Amino acid sequence: MSIHGKNFIGNELSAKGDKSSKIYDINSGDALNGDFYHATSDEVSTALSLANSAFLVYKQKTQNQRADFLDAIAEEIMNLGDELVVRTMAESNLPRPRIEGERGRTVGQLKMFATLLRDGSWVEASIDTALPDRQPLPRNDLRKMLRPLGVVSVFEASNFPLAFSCAGGDTASALAAGCPVVMKAHAAHPATAELVARAILKAIESCDLDPGVFSLIQGKNYAISTQIVTHPLVKAVGFTGSERVGMILQQQIHQRAEPIPFYGELGSINPQFIMPNKVNENGAEIAQGLVASLMMGQGQFCTSPGVWVVIGDGKSENYQTFITSASEALTEQRAGVMLTPAMCAGYNAAVEERKTLSGVTLLATGQAGNEQECSASLFATDLATFAKSPLLQEEVFGFSALVVRCADVAEMMQFVSLLKGNLTASIHGLDSDLAVSKELSLTLAHKVGRLIYNQMPTGVEVCASMNHGGPFPASTNIRTTSVGSEAIIRFRRPICYQNMPAELLPSLLRD
């Protein structure tokens, strides 16, 4: 299947803007087929106008009709076959098992929301029938449910080219809620986005929906992003990316005449707390487990364990066993290619900056690679240095971790008080650590969106119980999740109908 490299404005291909730079295979450096066009302001406006017109019809579709649409997208994604897997591997350098697993997760998310729609409970309907004889005043007939917001704009993530991208969780939950989507493709994997967009458009056609329900915008021009988030037809934005870019977009949204929700997932260091007895009895084992988790995807998971908090004086035998085991395990790790050359440069710059910080020690470095590859790194510091160095609270996007040494439980609790918001935190302990773990968990629960015991943070289950969010900067909205069935909440709002004839009520609110 040839790659057009054009924008999908509804079901029309459009290429009015300049060509972007060539896309290269990250691993081999060979040019990949396809010239991609930056969207113009007119193309973006047209896509948003089509989406807004489609909303007037799409929101009226029954839940079964929208569920059938989501199932059709899932089927069309699978129909892309190996072409999607091979192209995504080339654009991301992620291995086949990872891409195939991510494709399965993407399809699974779509089917999960389809099931949710058929169940009907997502609208949270509530009915209080009229009480005309109530004293001292009668009660009107009141019926409430959740309705879709309108046009949603989604920005693709770099580190999950399928599950957090074109037909990923943001898109699936928005379409499930009844909202058309205008997708901003990520410049790192434009052909992957195009292939998935074709699958969505085929599903739109087979389900006989308005083609304005979905559009794909390509290009690196930052003006495109600004236009999207400030456009009056956009009613919500989903974003997964860096804190720097996310805060720029949020600031632009705050300057709108009409404020809209910005659902941004921006960064997390995912602290790991290793309890004293766990270090004493299983120090080597837990150290190796942390390194293995850190190395997943070259550390480019939003839940990568970036900070490890350990109680020790720095000289005790058990602490040294933990440090030695972690260092030896990390030293054996091979260098790897990051998702993009820019991310490789950013990672290397962050590692070099940490090397210059007073009170921070480089414990180990992974194997060296070629100029396109990055090496893993492990640093250590004490609580006092961490407390006075804001830089150490920033996420290093890649396979670098920091061990923070605390003298005792009191210092560990002080560390928690210094933490910004995070997606996750893990407590690793034995039964003999439960008293300390309980004290820690009560405070730590206010700092994270998911609290884990004796497991690594990497890996996010897609289900009703999952919360993938957290206090800022993990998320810009602490009350929502970007993974799981509850993600649909972001793109709906409550409406109450009072004294309405049955003919004017949505079907789910009728007697």
PyMOL commands that set and color helices and strands:
alter all, ss='L'
color gray80, all
select helices_A, chain A and resi 41-58+63-79+82-92+96-119+121-123+169-177+190-206+211-213+222-230+243-254+276-299+317-331+341-355+383-388+390-393+409-418+431-444+485-491+502-504+507-509
alter helices_A, ss='H'
color red, helices_A
select strands_A, chain A and resi 7-9+12-14+126-128+142-148+151-155+181-184+214-217+234-240+262-265+272-274+307-311+336-337+361-365+373-374+377-382+400-406+422-428+448-453+492-498
alter strands_A, ss='S'
color yellow, strands_A
deselect
rebuild
show_as cartoon
